[in-house]
């Protein structure tokens, strides 16, 4: 815990949570308690406040990285609520939460203090599936992209040893036949091989 410049606290004069300027403060020996003198920025009332921070909990994490899994651990605030599809860092790896186990059951969200295990997958590079039309046959391919990288109908993309033009894209919200979509939303790209003529 460090002493911040400002805090949102209950103001005894306003009767609601307001932004307070921290005038002075000190941290207790455990590092989890802070005693401060604060001034409400709404009504200028000055008062004393004691802030107690809970010890973080260490939660086991199963991290999936391009087909391989490894065990990690992450420290979270006890009352921090984690949900499936939340994005965060585990160490230096950017991940998305795919599953949460609490009290022996899979749940969509839970406070960190009640979580048994979190399953995550690497999310700084995601695999985008492609169906490539080669005339009489369609072959599968894939590319890796950043989650917020955008693809547009008509874009030329690499498809194995070939290059292909995007015809349409199947996304989590339906089929895209014009315009674009972010890699995170794309379930499959449909593309047709093009011939590149070198002048």
N, C-alpha and C positions, 0 to 999 in steps of 0.2 A: 504494500500500500504506500502511495505517495500523497503528499498534500496537494490537492488541485487548486486552481484559481477560483473555481465556482462549483456549486452543487445545486441540484434540485432537491429542496427540502420542504417539509410542512412548515409554513410560517404561522406562529401562534397569533400574530396580529391580523393577517389576511384570512386565516382559516382555510388555506389551500396550499397545494404544492407550488412553489415559485422558485425562480432562479435566485440563488444567494451568492454574494461575493464572499470568499473566504478571506477574513482579515488576518487571522493568525491561527495556528494549530500545531499540534504535536502528535506524533505516532507513539503508541504504547510499545512496551518491550516485545510483545508477540508479533507486532507488525500487522495485527488484525483489528486494532481499535484506534480511532483517531478522535481526539478532542479538539474542537474548533470554536472560534468566535466568528459568527457569520452575520452578514447584513443583507436583508431582503432588498432586491433591486426594484420591487414594486412600491413598498411602503417605507423603506429605509429603516425598518425595525431591526435592531441588533440583538442577537441572543446567542446563547451557548448551545452547542449541539455535539452529541457523541455519536459517531458513525462506527458501526460494527460490521466488519466484513467476514463472511463465512470462509472457512478453509475450503480450498478447491478439492474436488473429488477426482481421483484418477480412474478413468474408464477404459476398459480394454476395447481395442479397435481391430477389426479384420479388414485389411486394405487389399483390394483387388487391383492389380496393375497389369493390364493387357494379358489377362488369362492366368496370372500367377498371384497367389495370395500370401500375405505376410502379416504377422501380429505386431501391433503397435499399441501405444497407450497415449491418452490425451488428458490434460487437466482442464476441468470445467468448473464453473461456479455451481454450487449445490442446487440452487433453484433455477438455473438456466434451462429453459425448455428447448429441447432439440427435436426436430421434425424430419421425417423422410423428405428428401429432395433439398434439404439445407445444404449450402455450399460452405466449405471452411478449409483451413489448412490443418494437416496432420504432419508435424515437423515442417519440412519445406515443400511438401506435396499438396497441391490443391486438389480437393476431393469433393464428391457429392455423396450424401447419406442415402444408402439404398434400403437399409433395414435397421430396426431398433428392437432389441429384446429387453423387456422389463418384466420382472417377476415370472420368468420362464415362458413368457408369451411374446409374440410379435405384435408391436403397436405402431401407430403412425406418428406418435410423439410422446415425450415423457420428460420430466425434470431430470437433470443429470444425476441427482442423488438417488434416483430410482432405476437407473439404466444398468443392466447387466453387461451388455455388449452392443457395440455399434458396428454395422457393416457399411463400408464405404468403397467407392471405386475412384481411381485416379480420374481427374476431370480437367487437367490442363491440356491433355491431348485426348480427344475422343475419336472413336472409330465411326466413320460414316459409310454405310453400306451403299453399294452402287450395283444396279442391274444394267449391263452394257449390251445394247443390241448390235450384233455383228451380221446384219442381213438375215440369214436363215436361222441363226441361233442367238440366244441371250446367255451371257456368261456373268458370273458374280465377280465383283471387284470391291476394293475399299480404299479409302484415303483417311489420313488422320488430320484433324483440324482443331483449332481452339474452339471452345464452346460457343463463343459469341461471333465466330467467323461467319460471314454471310455468303450464301450461294444464290445465284439467280438463274432463272430459266434462260437458256441461251449461252450461259458461261461455258467456256472450253476448260475441261478438267483432265488431269492424267487418269488413265484407267489401265493399270498394268503397263504394257509396252506401248499401248495406243493412247490416242487423245480422243475425247468424246465430248459432244455437246449435250448439255442438260435439256431434256424434253419437258420433264415434270418432276415434282418431288412429293413424296408422301410424308406428311408431318403429323405431329400429335393432334393437330387441329383439322386435318383433312388434306385433300390433294391440292397442290399448288401448281397451276398451269401457266401462270404469268407472275412476274415479280420475284421476290426472294424470301429466304428463311434462314434463320440462324442454325448452325450445326447442331446445337443442343436440342432443337425441335424436330430435326429431320430423322425419319425412320428409314427412308430409302430414297436414293436418287435414281431416276431412270434417265439413261443417256444413250446416244447413238454415236458409234465410232465415226470419226471424220477422217478424210485423207488430207494430210498436210503436204502441199506441193511446195518444194523449195525452188525459188526462182533462180 
